[in-house]
């Protein structure tokens, strides 16, 4: 199989990100004004890359983040496997002390290897990894797509980078992310390799003007 290069970014900022309200697979929030500016900054920095295809999650904030690339006529496709983890009953809730305590206990359990642990009505990291694996299996089957742009979500991105590169998912928090941060991942000979990690250079001028 030919080499593939995946440019994988997190979506731009939403008002719920800014306000500290729990988002997840069940919250379909749009970008806010700053998120739109982040998306424009990413486009300006990477519009020269000859992307063959764009994949997003099924959630609006990822499509909006790469809309300028879509406007160039690059084919795009949403995949449920790229959706954010479901935070279950926490979705749409303020990060109050009770929820922060619950998150801390949840993340601690994941770090301890309890990767089937999920919030009520939510998803576990292992469940997310399974649907991500199906999504990437599908993308690898597309022989004419050598350079691919993928827009997804923060927690899902951390899980993805672990199982693509053979790192235990319990170490997912070792991967940093922020809105529109970039990881570039190369696939060749059945192996994935991160060749650019947590790249935010496109945001430097934007951060200076905030």
C-alpha positions as CSV (number, residue, x, y, z in Angstrom):
1,X,0.0,0.0,0.0
2,X,1.2,3.5,-0.8
3,X,2.3,5.9,1.9
4,X,-0.4,8.1,3.3
5,X,-0.1,11.3,5.2
6,X,-2.8,12.4,7.7
7,X,-3.0,16.0,8.8
8,X,-5.2,15.6,12.0
9,X,-6.5,18.7,13.7
10,X,-8.9,19.5,16.5
11,X,-11.8,21.7,15.7
12,X,-11.8,25.5,16.4
13,X,-13.1,27.1,19.6
14,X,-16.8,27.1,20.5
15,X,-18.6,29.2,23.1
16,X,-19.0,26.0,25.2
17,X,-15.2,25.5,25.1
18,X,-14.8,29.1,26.3
19,X,-17.5,28.8,29.0
20,X,-16.2,25.5,30.4
21,X,-19.4,23.6,29.5
22,X,-19.0,19.9,28.8
23,X,-19.2,19.1,25.1
24,X,-19.1,15.6,23.6
25,X,-20.6,13.5,20.9
26,X,-24.1,14.6,21.8
27,X,-23.5,18.4,21.7
28,X,-23.5,19.9,18.2
29,X,-22.2,23.4,18.9
30,X,-20.9,25.8,16.2
31,X,-17.6,27.7,16.2
32,X,-17.6,31.1,17.9
33,X,-15.9,34.1,16.4
34,X,-12.5,33.2,17.7
35,X,-12.9,29.6,16.4
36,X,-13.6,31.0,13.0
37,X,-10.4,33.0,13.2
38,X,-8.5,29.9,14.2
39,X,-9.9,28.0,11.3
40,X,-8.9,30.9,8.9
41,X,-5.4,30.9,10.4
42,X,-5.0,27.2,9.8
43,X,-6.3,27.5,6.3
44,X,-3.9,30.3,5.5
45,X,-1.0,28.2,6.8
46,X,-1.9,25.0,5.0
47,X,-3.9,25.9,1.9
48,X,-0.8,25.0,-0.1
49,X,-1.0,21.3,0.9
50,X,-2.5,19.2,-1.9
51,X,-5.1,17.4,0.1
52,X,-6.9,14.6,-1.8
53,X,-9.7,14.3,0.7
54,X,-11.1,15.8,3.9
55,X,-12.7,13.7,6.7
56,X,-14.6,15.2,9.6
57,X,-16.7,14.0,12.4
58,X,-20.5,14.2,12.0
59,X,-20.5,17.3,14.3
60,X,-20.9,20.8,12.9
61,X,-17.8,22.3,14.6
62,X,-15.4,20.1,12.7
63,X,-17.0,20.8,9.3
64,X,-16.9,24.5,10.0
65,X,-13.2,24.3,10.9
66,X,-12.3,23.0,7.4
67,X,-15.0,24.8,5.4
68,X,-12.5,26.9,3.5
69,X,-10.7,23.8,2.3
70,X,-14.1,22.3,1.3
71,X,-14.8,25.5,-0.6
72,X,-11.8,24.9,-2.7
73,X,-13.6,21.8,-4.1
74,X,-11.7,19.2,-2.1
75,X,-14.0,16.1,-1.6
76,X,-15.1,15.7,2.0
77,X,-16.9,13.0,4.0
78,X,-18.1,12.8,7.6
79,X,-17.4,9.7,9.6
80,X,-19.1,8.7,12.9
81,X,-15.8,7.1,13.9
82,X,-14.3,10.6,14.2
83,X,-16.9,11.9,16.6
84,X,-15.9,13.0,20.1
85,X,-16.3,10.6,23.0
86,X,-19.7,10.7,24.6
87,X,-19.6,12.2,28.1
88,X,-23.1,10.8,28.8
89,X,-25.0,12.6,31.5
90,X,-22.3,15.3,31.9
91,X,-22.9,16.7,28.4
92,X,-24.1,20.3,28.4
93,X,-23.4,20.7,32.1
94,X,-21.2,23.4,33.7
95,X,-17.9,22.3,35.1
96,X,-19.0,22.6,38.7
97,X,-17.2,21.0,41.7
98,X,-19.2,17.8,41.5
99,X,-18.6,17.3,37.8
100,X,-14.9,18.2,38.1
101,X,-14.6,15.6,40.9
102,X,-16.3,13.0,38.6
103,X,-14.0,13.8,35.7
104,X,-11.0,13.5,38.0
105,X,-12.1,10.1,39.1
106,X,-12.9,9.0,35.6
107,X,-9.6,10.1,34.1
108,X,-7.7,8.5,37.1
109,X,-9.4,5.2,36.3
110,X,-8.3,5.5,32.7
111,X,-4.8,6.2,33.7
112,X,-4.9,3.1,35.8
113,X,-5.9,1.0,32.7
114,X,-9.6,0.8,33.4
115,X,-10.4,1.6,29.7
116,X,-13.9,0.1,29.7
117,X,-15.0,2.6,32.4
118,X,-17.5,5.2,31.1
119,X,-19.9,7.7,32.6
120,X,-23.6,6.9,32.7
121,X,-24.9,6.9,29.1
122,X,-21.4,7.7,27.9
123,X,-18.6,5.9,26.1
124,X,-15.4,4.3,27.3
125,X,-12.0,4.8,25.6
126,X,-12.1,1.3,24.3
127,X,-15.5,1.9,22.6
128,X,-14.2,5.1,21.0
129,X,-11.0,3.3,19.8
130,X,-13.1,0.6,18.1
131,X,-15.1,3.1,16.0
132,X,-11.9,5.0,15.2
133,X,-10.2,1.9,14.0
134,X,-13.1,1.3,11.6
135,X,-12.8,4.9,10.3
136,X,-9.1,4.6,9.6
137,X,-9.5,1.2,8.1
138,X,-12.0,2.8,5.7
139,X,-9.6,5.7,4.9
140,X,-6.7,3.4,4.2
141,X,-8.9,1.5,1.7
142,X,-9.1,4.7,-0.5
143,X,-6.1,4.1,-2.7
144,X,-6.2,7.5,-4.5
145,X,-6.1,9.5,-1.3
146,X,-2.5,10.0,-0.4
147,X,-2.7,13.3,1.6
148,X,-5.7,13.5,3.9
149,X,-7.0,16.3,6.2
150,X,-8.9,15.0,9.3
151,X,-10.8,17.3,11.7
152,X,-12.0,15.8,15.0
153,X,-12.1,16.4,18.7
154,X,-9.8,16.7,21.7
155,X,-10.3,13.6,23.8
156,X,-11.0,11.5,20.7
157,X,-7.7,12.8,19.2
158,X,-5.8,11.7,22.3
159,X,-7.3,8.2,22.1
160,X,-6.6,8.0,18.4
161,X,-2.9,8.9,18.6
162,X,-2.4,6.2,21.2
163,X,-3.8,3.2,19.4
164,X,-2.4,4.3,16.0
165,X,1.1,4.4,17.3
166,X,1.0,1.5,19.7
167,X,1.1,3.6,22.9
168,X,-1.2,2.3,25.7
169,X,-4.5,4.3,25.7
170,X,-4.0,4.8,29.4
171,X,-1.3,7.3,28.5
172,X,-3.6,9.4,26.3
173,X,-3.1,12.5,28.4
174,X,0.6,12.6,27.3
175,X,-0.7,14.1,24.0
176,X,-1.4,17.8,24.3
177,X,-4.0,19.5,22.2
178,X,-5.8,22.9,21.8
179,X,-8.3,24.2,19.3
180,X,-6.9,23.7,15.7
181,X,-3.6,22.2,17.0
182,X,-2.1,19.8,14.4
183,X,-0.6,16.4,14.4
184,X,0.8,15.0,11.2
185,X,0.9,11.2,11.0
186,X,2.5,9.1,8.3
187,X,1.2,5.6,7.4
188,X,3.5,3.2,5.6
189,X,4.1,-0.6,5.6
190,X,1.3,-1.1,8.2
191,X,2.8,1.4,10.7
192,X,1.8,4.8,11.8
193,X,4.4,7.4,12.8
194,X,3.9,10.9,14.2
195,X,6.1,13.3,12.1
196,X,4.8,16.6,13.5
197,X,3.3,16.8,17.0
198,X,1.1,19.5,18.6
199,X,1.9,22.1,15.9
200,X,0.3,25.5,16.8
201,X,2.6,27.8,14.8
202,X,-0.4,29.0,12.7
203,X,-1.9,30.4,15.8
204,X,1.0,32.5,16.9
205,X,-0.1,35.8,15.4
206,X,-3.7,35.1,16.4
207,X,-2.7,34.6,20.0
208,X,-0.9,37.9,20.0
209,X,-4.1,39.7,19.0
210,X,-6.5,38.1,21.5
